[in-house]
Amino acid sequence: MSNIEQAGNFKIGDLSVKRMGYGAMQLAGPGVFGPPKDRDSAIRVLRKAVEAGVNHIDTSDFYGPHITNRLIREALRPYQDDLVIVTKISAKRGDDGSWLPALSAAELTSAVHDNLRNLGIDVIDVVNFRSMHGLHGPAEGSIEEQLSVLAKLQQQGLIRHIGLSNVTPTQIEEGRKICDIVCVQNQYNLAHRDDDGLIDSLAADGIPYVPFFPLGGFSPLQSEALSQVARRLDATPMQVALAWLLQRSANILLIPGTSSSEHLTQNLAAASLKLPVDAVADLDGIAVQSATTG
């Protein structure tokens, strides 16, 4: 049994994926803009992930833009039958690398076709609509108009499943009245735990929760408690942080990203790391400390 098989599987809609996946964002250049420093290395990382058993890859055509999807196509096509590719739309990149909303019906439709073309596929497994009401976190506001556009594209056979990203519980409830929502992707990690209640409610409905920035984002998690647990378990702090997420709830799917083959191997090994009760208690305290000092 491989490392990632030990963490088990979960379904995104009718698609079964291993709970340890891979996020392609870091394959683009600095600031998720432009080409990678080492294209051959990026290709190797993608192939190594799939060879290790990963069958859930998270991407977007606004990474680069277009860079990560074209790398995925070059590295992995023809795709293996069980590979699930999840993308997201609602933004575009300015010439200076800025992140801009792209929410009109025409822009959303174009984004779906861009993903299809650059990935070299006829149907996208899952498209996540990322709410732009809040740039760095969820904020209230209707998503009905944009999600209705995706629902029509789904009816046309271009999208298999629809998910949501950067959303509030109210927006999820609104979205589920328009179409089936098969996954939610929000920021969540040891120190950023605003979605504790949401994860549990989604679990009750069998809907996967996919945390982005599971290791803290562009600034890695820093915690003495995390470092101490890692030393006790002879693991890296990042492996412990990923293992904590896998043990937090069975509906959590991980998509840690890296452009390094070495870091990929370390991330995947976290799937077989079992945290004892005392370690979990110490790690749970990190969020309390962050809330107190934040």
C-alpha positions as CSV (number, residue, x, y, z in Angstrom):
1,M,0.0,0.0,0.0
2,S,1.4,3.4,-1.0
3,N,1.6,6.3,1.4
4,I,-1.4,8.2,-0.1
5,E,-3.6,5.0,-0.2
6,Q,-3.3,4.9,3.6
7,A,-5.3,8.1,3.9
8,G,-8.2,6.6,2.0
9,N,-10.5,7.9,-0.7
10,F,-13.5,10.3,-0.9
11,K,-15.9,11.2,-3.6
12,I,-16.2,14.5,-5.5
13,G,-19.6,14.0,-7.0
14,D,-19.4,10.5,-8.6
15,L,-15.6,10.7,-8.9
16,S,-13.5,8.8,-6.4
17,V,-10.2,10.4,-5.5
18,K,-7.4,9.7,-3.0
19,R,-7.5,12.2,-0.2
20,M,-3.9,13.3,-0.8
21,G,-3.9,15.2,-4.1
22,Y,-1.7,17.8,-5.7
23,G,-2.1,21.6,-6.4
24,A,-0.4,23.0,-9.5
25,M,-0.3,26.6,-8.6
26,Q,3.4,26.7,-7.6
27,L,4.4,25.4,-11.0
28,A,4.0,28.9,-12.5
29,G,6.5,31.6,-12.0
30,P,6.9,34.0,-9.1
31,G,3.6,35.4,-7.9
32,V,1.9,32.6,-9.9
33,F,2.7,34.6,-13.0
34,G,4.7,33.6,-16.1
35,P,6.6,30.4,-16.8
36,P,8.5,28.3,-14.2
37,K,12.2,28.7,-13.7
38,D,12.7,25.1,-14.7
39,R,10.1,23.7,-17.1
40,D,11.6,20.2,-17.2
41,S,11.5,20.1,-13.4
42,A,7.8,21.1,-13.4
43,I,7.0,18.3,-15.8
44,R,8.9,15.8,-13.6
45,V,7.0,16.8,-10.5
46,L,3.6,16.3,-12.2
47,R,4.6,12.9,-13.5
48,K,6.1,11.9,-10.2
49,A,2.8,12.8,-8.4
50,V,0.7,10.6,-10.7
51,E,3.3,7.8,-10.6
52,A,3.0,7.9,-6.8
53,G,-0.8,7.4,-7.0
54,V,-2.1,11.0,-7.0
55,N,-5.4,11.1,-9.0
56,H,-6.7,14.5,-8.0
57,I,-5.0,17.6,-9.4
58,D,-6.1,21.1,-8.7
59,T,-5.3,23.9,-11.2
60,S,-6.6,27.0,-12.9
61,D,-6.1,28.6,-16.3
62,F,-5.4,31.9,-14.5
63,Y,-2.2,30.4,-13.0
64,G,0.4,31.8,-15.3
65,P,-2.0,32.5,-17.0
66,H,-2.4,29.3,-19.0
67,I,1.0,28.0,-17.8
68,T,0.0,25.3,-15.4
69,N,-2.7,23.8,-17.6
70,R,-0.4,23.5,-20.5
71,L,2.3,21.9,-18.3
72,I,-0.3,19.4,-17.1
73,R,-1.3,18.6,-20.7
74,E,2.3,18.2,-21.8
75,A,3.2,16.0,-18.8
76,L,0.2,13.8,-18.4
77,R,-1.8,13.6,-21.6
78,P,-3.2,11.1,-22.5
79,Y,-4.7,11.2,-19.0
80,Q,-5.2,8.0,-17.0
81,D,-8.8,7.0,-16.6
82,D,-9.1,7.8,-12.9
83,L,-7.4,11.2,-13.0
84,V,-9.7,14.0,-11.8
85,I,-8.7,17.5,-12.8
86,V,-10.3,20.3,-10.9
87,T,-10.0,23.9,-12.1
88,K,-11.4,27.3,-11.0
89,I,-12.7,30.4,-12.8
90,S,-13.8,34.0,-12.1
91,A,-10.5,35.8,-12.4
92,K,-8.0,36.9,-15.0
93,R,-4.5,38.3,-14.8
94,G,-3.4,41.8,-15.7
95,D,-0.2,42.5,-17.7
96,D,1.5,43.3,-14.5
97,G,0.4,40.0,-12.8
98,S,-2.5,41.6,-10.9
99,W,-5.6,39.6,-10.1
100,L,-8.7,40.9,-11.7
101,P,-12.4,39.8,-11.6
102,A,-13.7,38.1,-14.7
103,L,-17.4,37.6,-13.8
104,S,-19.4,38.3,-16.9
105,A,-21.2,35.5,-18.7
106,A,-18.8,36.0,-21.7
107,E,-15.7,35.9,-19.4
108,L,-16.9,32.8,-17.5
109,T,-17.8,31.0,-20.7
110,S,-14.4,31.9,-22.3
111,A,-12.6,30.7,-19.1
112,V,-14.3,27.3,-19.4
113,H,-13.3,27.0,-23.1
114,D,-9.7,28.1,-22.2
115,N,-9.4,25.4,-19.6
116,L,-10.7,22.8,-22.1
117,R,-8.3,23.8,-24.8
118,N,-5.2,24.2,-22.6
119,L,-5.8,20.9,-20.8
120,G,-6.6,19.1,-24.0
121,I,-9.9,17.7,-22.8
122,D,-13.6,17.7,-24.0
123,V,-15.2,17.9,-20.5
124,I,-13.9,19.4,-17.3
125,D,-14.3,17.1,-14.3
126,V,-14.9,19.9,-11.8
127,V,-15.1,23.6,-12.2
128,N,-15.0,25.6,-9.0
129,F,-16.5,29.1,-9.1
130,R,-14.4,31.3,-6.9
131,S,-16.3,34.1,-5.3
132,M,-14.7,37.5,-5.8
133,H,-16.8,39.4,-3.2
134,G,-13.8,39.0,-0.9
135,L,-10.3,39.0,-2.4
136,H,-8.4,37.3,0.5
137,G,-11.3,35.6,2.2
138,P,-15.0,35.0,1.9
139,A,-17.4,37.9,1.9
140,E,-21.2,38.0,1.6
141,G,-22.8,38.7,-1.8
142,S,-24.9,36.8,-4.3
143,I,-23.3,34.4,-6.7
144,E,-26.5,33.4,-8.4
145,E,-25.9,35.2,-11.7
146,Q,-22.4,33.7,-12.2
147,L,-23.3,30.2,-11.0
148,S,-26.3,30.1,-13.4
149,V,-23.8,30.6,-16.3
150,L,-21.9,27.5,-15.1
151,A,-25.0,25.5,-14.7
152,K,-25.9,26.2,-18.3
153,L,-22.4,25.1,-19.4
154,Q,-22.9,22.0,-17.4
155,Q,-26.1,21.3,-19.2
156,Q,-24.3,21.6,-22.5
157,G,-21.9,18.9,-21.4
158,L,-18.8,21.0,-21.0
159,I,-18.6,20.6,-17.2
160,R,-19.2,17.4,-15.2
161,H,-19.4,18.9,-11.7
162,I,-19.5,22.3,-10.1
163,G,-17.9,23.4,-6.9
164,L,-17.4,26.6,-5.0
165,S,-14.3,28.5,-3.6
166,N,-13.8,31.4,-1.2
167,V,-17.4,31.3,-0.1
168,T,-19.6,31.7,3.0
169,P,-22.2,29.2,4.2
170,T,-24.9,31.5,2.9
171,Q,-23.4,31.4,-0.6
172,I,-23.1,27.6,-0.4
173,E,-26.8,27.4,0.5
174,E,-27.6,29.8,-2.4
175,G,-25.5,27.7,-4.8
176,R,-27.1,24.4,-3.9
177,K,-30.5,25.8,-5.0
178,I,-29.0,26.4,-8.5
179,C,-27.0,23.2,-9.0
180,D,-25.4,20.3,-7.2
181,I,-22.3,21.6,-5.3
182,V,-19.8,18.7,-5.1
183,C,-16.9,20.4,-3.2
184,V,-16.0,23.6,-1.3
185,Q,-12.5,25.1,-1.5
186,N,-11.7,27.7,1.2
187,Q,-8.6,28.7,3.2
188,Y,-8.1,26.5,6.2
189,N,-5.1,25.2,8.1
190,L,-3.8,24.7,11.7
191,A,-3.8,28.4,12.4
192,H,-6.7,29.5,10.2
193,R,-9.8,27.7,11.4
194,D,-12.7,29.9,10.6
195,D,-14.4,27.1,8.7
196,D,-14.5,24.5,11.6
197,G,-18.3,24.5,11.6
198,L,-18.6,24.5,7.9
199,I,-16.4,21.5,7.5
200,D,-18.6,19.5,9.9
201,S,-21.8,20.5,8.2
202,L,-20.4,19.6,4.7
203,A,-19.2,16.3,6.1
204,A,-22.8,15.5,7.3
205,D,-23.9,16.0,3.6
206,G,-21.0,14.0,2.2
207,I,-19.5,17.0,0.5
208,P,-15.7,17.3,0.4
209,Y,-13.9,20.3,1.8
210,V,-10.6,21.2,0.0
211,P,-8.4,23.6,2.0
212,F,-6.2,26.0,0.0
213,F,-3.1,27.3,1.7
214,P,-3.0,24.1,3.9
215,L,0.5,24.9,4.9
216,G,-0.1,28.6,5.6
217,G,0.1,30.2,2.2
218,F,3.0,32.1,0.7
219,S,4.4,32.4,4.3
220,P,4.7,28.8,5.8
221,L,3.1,28.0,9.1
222,Q,5.4,29.1,12.0
223,S,4.7,27.6,15.4
224,E,6.9,26.3,18.2
225,A,4.1,23.8,19.2
226,L,4.1,22.5,15.6
227,S,7.9,22.2,15.6
228,Q,7.9,20.4,18.9
229,V,5.3,17.8,17.7
230,A,7.3,17.3,14.5
231,R,10.5,16.6,16.5
232,R,8.6,14.1,18.7
233,L,7.3,12.2,15.7
234,D,10.5,12.5,13.6
235,A,8.6,14.3,10.9
236,T,8.8,17.7,9.3
237,P,6.5,20.5,10.6
238,M,4.7,20.6,7.2
239,Q,4.1,16.8,7.3
240,V,2.5,17.2,10.7
241,A,0.3,20.1,9.5
242,L,-0.9,18.0,6.6
243,A,-1.5,14.9,8.8
244,W,-3.5,17.0,11.2
245,L,-5.8,18.1,8.3
246,L,-6.3,14.5,7.2
247,Q,-7.2,13.5,10.8
248,R,-9.4,16.5,11.3
249,S,-12.3,15.2,9.1
250,A,-12.7,12.4,6.6
251,N,-14.2,14.8,4.0
252,I,-11.0,16.9,3.9
253,L,-9.1,16.5,0.6
254,L,-5.6,17.9,0.4
255,I,-3.9,19.6,-2.6
256,P,-0.5,20.8,-1.3
257,G,1.5,22.3,-4.1
258,T,5.2,22.3,-4.8
259,S,7.6,22.6,-7.7
260,S,10.2,20.4,-5.9
261,S,10.3,16.6,-6.3
262,E,11.8,16.3,-2.8
263,H,9.0,18.4,-1.2
264,L,6.4,16.4,-3.2
265,T,7.8,13.1,-1.7
266,Q,7.7,14.7,1.8
267,N,4.1,15.9,1.3
268,L,2.8,12.6,0.1
269,A,4.5,10.8,3.0
270,A,2.3,12.8,5.4
271,A,-0.7,10.6,4.4
272,S,0.8,7.7,6.4
273,L,1.6,9.8,9.5
274,K,-0.7,9.1,12.4
275,L,-0.9,11.7,15.1
276,P,-1.4,10.5,18.7
277,V,-4.0,12.1,20.9
278,D,-1.5,14.3,22.8
279,A,-0.1,15.6,19.6
280,V,-3.5,16.5,18.2
281,A,-4.3,18.4,21.5
282,D,-1.0,20.4,21.2
283,L,-1.8,21.2,17.6
284,D,-5.4,22.2,18.3
285,G,-4.0,24.8,20.7
286,I,-2.3,26.6,17.8
287,A,-5.5,28.1,16.6
288,V,-6.4,29.3,20.0
289,Q,-3.1,31.0,20.4
290,S,-3.4,32.6,16.9
291,A,-6.8,34.0,17.8
292,T,-5.5,35.4,21.0
293,T,-2.4,37.1,19.5
294,G,-3.9,37.9,16.1
